[in-house]
Amino acid sequence: TMLGPMQVASADEVAPDPPAPGPATVAMATTIRVVGRGDARACRGVAGACTLERAAGARIELRVEPTGALAGRTVRLERSWRRPGTSRLTARQSLRRVLGGERLAMQLPLSLAATQPGLWCVRALVDADPSTAAPAASATPTCVRLRPPIEIGWAGDTVVGSHYGLPPLGGRLQLAGVHHLLQRPDLMIGNYEGTLSRGGSPRCTGAPPCFIFQAPPERARNLALAGFDVMNLANNHGLDMGLGARSQTVAALDRVGIDASGLPGQVTVEQVADTRVAIVGFSPYPGTTSMRSTSAVRELVQRAARRGDMVVAAFHAGLEGARGAHVPRGADAGTYTRAAAHAAVDAGADVVFGSGPHVVRGVERYRGAFIVYSSGNFAGWHNFALGGLASQSGVVRVTFDHTGQATDAWWDGVVIDQPGSPRPDRSGRVVRHVASLSRADFGSRAARFARSGRFH
């Protein structure tokens, strides 16, 4: 069991501590202690709440000493809870009553005080006594923020159909082979490569070298059934059929419970347990926040950091095909991909996920944050040139503690069968290739891979 550092909540997170309504007071000394360790912290008030990853083994130690002015009146211990994503303490419940003038010393297991993620507070209070005109009294609450670790997943270029072909049976089986991988993370993000729309103005004829991908809006449900929570639209296909079609795409995703990210200047905030995850997207293409400007990258990430407890940055860029498997130090098909990814981390991104080259790339650990430069293609239907390196893919999962620090990571290898259905890679070939690319491109900053796909 871990005891987190003192956390200062921002004003928009929680309601302020209520002032005592009258001159009478209730003295309540409280600490948070983790059984089996000598740790003890004073967690006074909402703004001074302690953060814990789990309730098991933790105790709230209370000593209540009502003043003489409260003799004979009933003192209540009140529990309240702030639901994740809200700012009000609610669901109050009395835990124990004592007579005023008595002293109470007790240990309250945190598993009783805090049963779900969120902010939990315990305080002593005395109701007003109309018969004597005695005012109400209360003590400063003792608060604990229960924020368990969360796992965030990423998958690369995904298309659920286009005029090149639609998966049969309504597309229900296209992603069936990887449902278990996509549904494992607490938050699953993917790159949607195209539009979910009808009509619109095509940006080209669809003949090589320009391709357009448009699928019926109702196909969005297959993304939701597979396990996606957020789809990044910052790529070179988001405007395949114009601005109206992109708006249809956002609406189609919203109808099935998937949030869009990656529109110009957009910060998408997801509530995962008691952690607010802010997601931003970049690309060098029109209609997105440009990653050709490191100042634009930094500005958007910094804005996201003010809205979330942690920041995920996604980008779509890089030289396409087998020649693009390595991450250059300089220009990368006109974009300085490495510099943009570093700028995102420098500005506060906790992880950076990439796509664009249609092949996998290596993973760098830069200033403690993982940068996944490309997880390759993920799913399509007769629209991607598959085979060889273009059929190597993966679902990347990164676990974060309550401070936003990555504590564990996995690359679940995936291969894509013609004409575009992904399935797990049982051979381990994909993970070995990603590990090799990482060592070649990043040296001492390369992520280190085990054969299982776990990396650090």
Secondary structure by P-SEA (a helix, b strand, c coil): cccccccccccccccccccccccbbbbbbbbbbbcccccccccccccbbbbbcccccccbbbbbbbccccccbbbbbbbbbbcccccccccccccccccccbbbbbbbccccccccccbbbbbccccccccccbbbbbcbbbbbbbccbbbbbbbcbbbcccccccccccccccccccccccccccbbbbbbcccccccccccccccccbbbbbcccccaaaaaaacccbbbccccccccccaaaaaaaaaaaaaacbbbccccbbbbbbbcccbbbbbbbbcccccccccccaaaaaaaaaaaaacccbbbbbbbbccccccccccccccccccaaaaaaaaaaaacccbbbbbcccbbbbbbbccccccccccccccccccccccccccccbbbbbbbcccccccbbbbbbbbbcccbbbbbcccaaaaaaaaaaaaacccccccccccccccc
